Amino acid sequence: MRQVLCFGDSNTYGYVPGTAERYDWDTRWTGIVGTGLMEKGYIVQEEGLCGRTTVFDDPLRPGRRGSELLPIILETHKPEDLIILMLGTNDCKTFYGATAGSIGLGIRKLVRQIRDGAPSAKILLMSPIALGEKVWDGFDPEFGKNSVQVSKELPEIYRQIAEEEGLYYLAASDYAVPSERDQEHMDEEGHKALAEAVLEKISEIL
């Protein structure tokens, strides 16, 4: 079996909006993609973690810095044929004070780690969905008004990175939006729509 590694945060994990639950394999986008690729001889390795950032240490939860764990995960699943990278939402939290540009620098570091740890793997960079306009107002206090604006600026930053680094690119925000239930995570329809877009993109890549 050939491998596709999906490295991301709670929207890769499949967090159910407004709960502490996880969507099942047939509902979360990684599972739908995995089922779609299975008959082609590919297995999808899901590496989504709630709260994961690119390069920032979460002051409330350990082990959330993506750049700390990515090299280990690359070694765990070696060899990978395609690596899908979708991070940046949690970097928008107010206590990091990050701009879209600085989040992009974190993404570039992860891309370098992938090239060092899995030099033969293709890379699909995905900018995450935008945060909901009201995420800071009674839903998730770790985000503020500016967090929403920063999240909306990520697609253009990531698009530029993909072009400069020679990566494949997809904007999740072109296909899915956050649920009204928590202004942060995709609902079932969002996972399905994103999965279909990812499968189409993978067919171009592989």
Backbone hydrogen bonds in HBPLUS format (Angstrom, degrees):
<---DONOR---> <-ACCEPTOR-->    atom                        ^
c    i                          cat <-CA-CA->   ^        H-A-AA   ^      H-
h    n   atom  resd res      DA  || num        DHA   H-A  angle D-A-AA Bond
n    s   type  num  typ     dist DA aas  dist angle  dist       angle   num
A0002-ARG N   A0041-GLY O   2.90 MM  39  6.19 170.8  1.91 161.3 160.3     1
A0043-ILE N   A0002-ARG O   2.73 MM  41  6.14 151.2  1.81 161.1 170.3     2
A0081-ASP N   A0003-GLN O   2.93 MM  78  5.45 158.1  1.98 139.7 147.1     3
A0082-LEU N   A0003-GLN O   3.29 MM  79  6.73 147.6  2.41 149.5 155.8     4
A0004-VAL N   A0043-ILE O   2.92 MM  39  6.16 155.9  1.98 156.5 157.3     5
A0045-GLN N   A0004-VAL O   2.77 MM  41  6.06 165.2  1.79 158.4 163.3     6
A0005-LEU N   A0082-LEU O   2.88 MM  77  6.34 156.6  1.93 160.4 163.5     7
A0084-ILE N   A0005-LEU O   2.72 MM  79  6.07 165.9  1.74 164.8 169.9     8
A0006-CYS N   A0045-GLN O   2.94 MM  39  6.16 171.5  1.95 172.7 170.6     9
A0047-GLU N   A0006-CYS O   2.85 MM  41  5.65 146.3  1.96 160.0 165.7    10
A0007-PHE N   A0084-ILE O   2.84 MM  77  6.12 167.1  1.86 173.8 177.6    11
A0086-MET N   A0007-PHE O   3.09 MM  79  6.42 168.6  2.11 159.8 162.6    12
A0008-GLY N   A0047-GLU O   3.08 MM  39  6.40 163.6  2.11 137.2 139.3    13
A0049-LEU N   A0008-GLY O   3.20 MM  41  6.52 152.7  2.28 122.1 125.9    14
A0012-THR N   A0009-ASP O   3.01 MM   3  5.36 148.8  2.11 108.9 118.6    15
A0013-TYR N   A0009-ASP O   2.89 MM   4  6.19 149.4  1.99 147.8 157.9    16
A0014-GLY N   A0010-SER O   2.89 MM   4  5.96 140.3  2.04 136.0 145.2    17
A0015-TYR N   A0010-SER O   3.03 MM   5  5.44 174.0  2.04 155.7 157.6    18
A0023-TYR N   A0014-GLY O   2.74 MM   9  5.27 170.7  1.75 159.5 158.8    19
A0016-VAL N   A0021-GLU O   3.02 MM   5  5.44 174.0  2.02 133.2 134.3    20
A0019-THR N   A0016-VAL O   3.17 MM   3  5.73 144.0  2.31 148.2 144.4    21
A0027-THR N   A0024-ASP O   2.93 MM   3  5.41 159.4  1.97 117.2 124.1    22
A0028-ARG N   A0024-ASP O   3.06 MM   4  6.25 166.9  2.07 172.0 176.1    23
A0031-GLY N   A0028-ARG O   2.98 MM   3  5.41 122.5  2.32 108.3 122.5    24
A0032-ILE N   A0028-ARG O   3.05 MM   4  6.39 159.0  2.09 157.2 163.8    25
A0033-VAL N   A0029-TRP O   2.95 MM   4  6.10 161.5  1.98 147.6 152.9    26
A0034-GLY N   A0030-THR O   2.84 MM   4  5.99 151.8  1.92 138.0 146.9    27
A0035-THR N   A0031-GLY O   2.88 MM   4  6.16 156.2  1.94 150.9 155.7    28
A0036-GLY N   A0032-ILE O   3.00 MM   4  6.21 157.0  2.06 144.5 151.2    29
A0037-LEU N   A0033-VAL O   2.95 MM   4  6.17 137.6  2.14 147.9 159.0    30
A0038-MET N   A0034-GLY O   3.04 MM   4  5.98 128.1  2.32 140.9 153.1    31
A0040-LYS N   A0037-LEU O   2.92 MM   3  5.22 144.7  2.04 107.7 119.1    32
A0042-TYR N   A0037-LEU O   3.22 MM   5  5.36 161.8  2.25 137.7 136.6    33
A0041-GLY N   A0038-MET O   3.00 MM   3  5.30 162.3  2.03 112.9 116.2    34
A0052-ARG N   A0049-LEU O   3.20 MM   3  5.62 160.7  2.23 135.1 133.9    35
A0053-THR N   A0064-ARG O   2.88 MM  11  6.03 160.7  1.92 153.8 156.4    36
A0066-GLY N   A0053-THR O   2.93 MM  13  5.49 141.2  2.09 120.9 133.2    37
A0067-SER N   A0054-THR O   2.89 MM  13  6.05 140.7  2.04 160.8 169.5    38
A0068-GLU N   A0065-ARG O   3.05 MM   3  5.53 146.6  2.17 111.7 121.4    39
A0069-LEU N   A0066-GLY O   3.16 MM   3  5.44 124.3  2.49 102.8 115.6    40
A0070-LEU N   A0066-GLY O   2.85 MM   4  5.77 156.2  1.91 164.4 170.5    41
A0072-ILE N   A0069-LEU O   3.03 MM   3  5.35 119.5  2.41 107.5 122.5    42
A0073-ILE N   A0069-LEU O   2.96 MM   4  6.21 160.7  2.00 159.8 166.1    43
A0074-LEU N   A0070-LEU O   2.85 MM   4  6.04 158.9  1.89 159.5 165.0    44
A0075-GLU N   A0071-PRO O   3.13 MM   4  6.30 153.3  2.21 138.3 144.9    45
A0076-THR N   A0072-ILE O   2.89 MM   4  6.15 148.0  1.99 143.9 153.7    46
A0077-HIS N   A0073-ILE O   3.13 MM   4  6.34 156.3  2.19 151.6 154.7    47
A0122-LYS N   A0081-ASP O   3.02 MM  41  6.21 171.6  2.02 137.9 135.4    48
A0083-ILE N   A0122-LYS O   2.85 MM  39  6.26 154.3  1.92 154.6 162.3    49
A0124-LEU N   A0083-ILE O   2.90 MM  41  6.17 166.1  1.92 151.4 155.5    50
A0085-LEU N   A0124-LEU O   2.95 MM  39  6.28 160.0  1.99 155.9 161.9    51
A0126-MET N   A0085-LEU O   2.86 MM  41  5.94 170.2  1.87 162.9 159.6    52
A0092-CYS N   A0089-THR O   3.05 MM   3  5.55 155.7  2.11 110.5 118.1    53
A0093-LYS N   A0090-ASN O   3.17 MM   3  5.62 168.4  2.18 114.6 116.9    54
A0096-TYR N   A0093-LYS O   3.17 MM   3  5.89 165.6  2.19 121.6 126.1    55
A0094-THR N   A0142-GLU O   2.91 MM  48  6.13 151.2  2.00 155.4 164.9    56
A0097-GLY N   A0094-THR O   3.12 MM   3  5.34 132.6  2.36 103.8 116.0    57
A0103-ILE N   A0099-THR O   3.03 MM   4  6.29 153.1  2.11 149.4 156.9    58
A0104-GLY N   A0100-ALA O   2.97 MM   4  6.20 146.9  2.08 140.9 150.3    59
A0105-LEU N   A0101-GLY O   3.13 MM   4  6.54 138.3  2.32 138.2 148.9    60
A0106-GLY N   A0102-SER O   3.25 MM   4  6.63 147.0  2.37 139.2 146.9    61
A0106-GLY N   A0103-ILE O   3.05 MM   3  5.09 119.5  2.43  95.4 110.4    62
A0107-ILE N   A0103-ILE O   3.03 MM   4  6.46 150.7  2.12 147.3 155.6    63
A0108-ARG N   A0104-GLY O   2.95 MM   4  6.27 155.6  2.01 148.6 154.9    64
A0109-LYS N   A0105-LEU O   3.11 MM   4  6.43 148.0  2.22 141.8 149.8    65
A0110-LEU N   A0106-GLY O   3.13 MM   4  6.50 154.7  2.19 147.4 153.6    66
A0111-VAL N   A0107-ILE O   2.92 MM   4  6.25 153.8  1.99 152.2 160.0    67
A0112-ARG N   A0108-ARG O   3.01 MM   4  6.31 154.5  2.08 146.2 152.4    68
A0113-GLN N   A0109-LYS O   2.99 MM   4  6.33 151.3  2.07 145.4 153.7    69
A0114-ILE N   A0110-LEU O   2.93 MM   4  6.23 151.8  2.01 148.1 155.5    70
A0115-ARG N   A0111-VAL O   3.00 MM   4  6.28 159.8  2.04 149.6 154.8    71
A0116-ASP N   A0112-ARG O   2.95 MM   4  6.18 142.3  2.10 143.0 153.3    72
A0117-GLY N   A0113-GLN O   2.83 MM   4  5.98 161.6  1.87 150.0 155.2    73
A0118-ALA N   A0114-ILE O   2.65 MM   4  5.37 151.6  1.72 150.0 156.0    74
A0121-ALA N   A0118-ALA O   3.03 MM   3  5.53 160.8  2.07 119.5 125.7    75
A0168-TYR N   A0123-ILE O   3.09 MM  45  6.19 163.4  2.12 171.3 166.0    76
A0125-LEU N   A0168-TYR O   2.84 MM  43  6.04 163.5  1.87 152.5 147.5    77
A0170-LEU N   A0125-LEU O   3.01 MM  45  6.45 144.2  2.14 154.9 159.1    78
A0127-SER N   A0170-LEU O   3.14 MM  43  6.68 139.9  2.31 143.6 154.9    79
A0172-ALA N   A0127-SER O   2.93 MM  45  5.88 156.4  1.99 157.7 160.5    80
A0132-GLY N   A0183-GLN O   2.84 MM  51  4.31 166.6  1.86 141.6 137.6    81
A0135-VAL N   A0132-GLY O   3.18 MM   3  5.33 170.9  2.19 117.9 117.4    82
A0137-ASP N   A0134-LYS O   2.93 MM   3  5.21 149.7  2.02 112.2 121.8    83
A0140-ASP N   A0135-VAL O   2.84 MM   5  5.79 162.5  1.87 178.5 173.5    84
A0143-PHE N   A0140-ASP O   3.16 MM   3  6.04 171.6  2.16 126.2 128.7    85
A0147-SER N   A0144-GLY O   3.02 MM   3  5.17 131.2  2.27 100.2 113.6    86
A0148-VAL N   A0145-LYS O   3.21 MM   3  5.67 133.6  2.44 107.3 117.0    87
A0150-VAL N   A0146-ASN O   2.96 MM   4  6.25 164.8  1.99 158.2 162.2    88
A0151-SER N   A0147-SER O   2.98 MM   4  6.17 158.9  2.02 147.7 153.2    89
A0152-LYS N   A0148-VAL O   3.17 MM   4  6.45 141.6  2.32 141.7 151.6    90
A0152-LYS N   A0149-GLN O   3.12 MM   3  5.16 125.7  2.43  95.8 109.7    91
A0153-GLU N   A0150-VAL O   3.01 MM   3  5.16 141.7  2.16 101.7 113.2    92
A0158-TYR N   A0154-LEU O   2.84 MM   4  5.99 170.0  1.85 170.2 172.3    93
A0159-ARG N   A0155-PRO O   2.86 MM   4  5.95 152.3  1.94 144.7 153.0    94
A0160-GLN N   A0156-GLU O   3.08 MM   4  6.26 154.9  2.14 143.6 149.2    95
A0161-ILE N   A0157-ILE O   3.04 MM   4  6.35 156.6  2.09 146.7 153.4    96
A0162-ALA N   A0158-TYR O   2.86 MM   4  6.08 164.2  1.88 154.3 157.8    97
A0163-GLU N   A0159-ARG O   3.05 MM   4  6.27 156.5  2.11 144.0 150.2    98
A0164-GLU N   A0160-GLN O   2.92 MM   4  6.13 163.9  1.94 153.3 157.7    99
A0165-GLU N   A0161-ILE O   2.78 MM   4  5.83 153.9  1.85 154.2 161.4   100
A0166-GLY N   A0162-ALA O   2.92 MM   4  5.63 116.1  2.34 135.7 147.2   101
A0167-LEU N   A0162-ALA O   2.83 MM   5  4.54 162.3  1.86 135.3 140.0   102
A0174-ASP N   A0171-ALA O   3.03 MM   3  5.58 162.7  2.07 115.0 120.6   103
A0175-TYR N   A0172-ALA O   2.98 MM   3  5.57 162.0  2.02 117.1 123.0   104
A0176-ALA N   A0172-ALA O   2.99 MM   4  6.10 142.1  2.14 153.9 165.5   105
A0179-SER N   A0185-HIS O   2.72 MM   6  5.76 164.8  1.74 148.6 149.4   106
A0183-GLN N   A0179-SER O   2.73 MM   4  5.33 145.4  1.85 154.8 164.7   107
A0191-HIS N   A0187-ASP O   3.01 MM   4  6.35 159.1  2.06 158.8 164.3   108
A0192-LYS N   A0188-GLU O   3.06 MM   4  6.29 160.1  2.10 149.0 154.3   109
A0193-ALA N   A0189-GLU O   2.95 MM   4  6.13 166.0  1.96 151.4 155.2   110
A0194-LEU N   A0190-GLY O   2.94 MM   4  6.05 163.7  1.97 150.0 154.8   111
A0195-ALA N   A0191-HIS O   2.89 MM   4  5.97 158.7  1.94 145.4 152.0   112
A0196-GLU N   A0192-LYS O   3.04 MM   4  6.27 159.0  2.08 150.1 154.8   113
A0197-ALA N   A0193-ALA O   3.17 MM   4  6.43 155.2  2.24 143.7 150.0   114
A0198-VAL N   A0194-LEU O   2.85 MM   4  6.12 157.8  1.90 155.2 161.7   115
A0199-LEU N   A0195-ALA O   2.87 MM   4  6.06 162.8  1.90 153.4 157.9   116
A0200-GLU N   A0196-GLU O   3.09 MM   4  6.26 155.7  2.15 141.8 148.2   117
A0201-LYS N   A0197-ALA O   3.00 MM   4  6.23 156.0  2.06 144.6 151.3   118
A0202-ILE N   A0198-VAL O   2.79 MM   4  6.02 160.4  1.83 154.9 160.5   119
A0203-SER N   A0199-LEU O   3.00 MM   4  6.20 149.6  2.10 143.2 150.8   120
A0204-GLU N   A0201-LYS O   3.01 MM   3  5.20 131.7  2.25 100.4 113.4   121
A0205-ILE N   A0201-LYS O   3.09 MM   4  6.43 144.5  2.22 142.9 153.4   122
A0205-ILE N   A0202-ILE O   3.00 MM   3  4.85 116.7  2.42  91.5 107.8   123
A0206-LEU N   A0202-ILE O   2.76 MM   4  5.82 177.2  1.76 167.1 166.1   124
